[in-house]
Amino acid sequence: MLDAAWLGGRLPGRAIHCLESTPSTMTDLAKLAAEGARHGTIVIADRQTAGQGRHGHGWHSEPGAGLYLSILIRPEFAIESTPALTLAIGLAARDALRDLAGVECDLRWPNDLMLGGRKCGGILVHLLYRAALAGIGVNLNHESFPRDLADSATSLRIETGRDHLREPLAAAIAEAVDARCAVLAKHGPRPVIAEFSRVSSYARGLRVTVDRPEGPLHGETAGLDANGFLLVRDGDGRVVTVLAGGVRPARS
């Protein structure tokens, strides 16, 4: 079980809901947000039975092996115009993993944490009730994955050869999210987009396929626009703005 007392001591003044099992921490946090929960409220679980990924996909939530948490953000900026918020939260998770685990994650636009070319974590942001719900999942101590994920997923344990504690990482992520949101509030999206572009190998010069509802887009990434959306130059030389979609390196 998660150590709720330790988390409360490390993050004083926050409402922290530690659960043994839940369908989804995002669903629980949405209910709390509707009831007026304050900024910084956290829901964290040992196990999710219906974890949420992007585009309706599930999130593999092995009991006790991963970090499954959601954070309520009531920002000091216009939330409707902040796609950069997802990028900021990805940077925050990257900060925490670097400081605590000593790994440098790549960031796959817009919301995946990558190690060795495989996914070790993901970010999901929903806007609700003038707030943002930030769901963060990190594969920590998984020793293996189901067959359909084995080629695309990894964990900190697989990459580093040692186990990692969930509570310190949860606290570090929460603090880093606050710091990144403060930058957004003070300076706007530009520095967040600039840093994401600097640390992400996916932002520029990578041949990719983008899976979109209207069909796949093949091309080379050409940076991010002023709002944080991905630019892809297709085979005809046209630059397409990608508002949403699954990005993966093109097969050679």
Helices and strands as residue ranges (DSSP letters): H 4-10, E 16-19, H 25-34, E 42-45, G 54-56, E 66-73, G 79-81, H 84-101, E 106-108, E 112-115, E 118-128, E 131-139, H 156-160, H 166-187, H 190-199, E 204-211, E 217-224, E 230-234, E 239-242, E 246-249
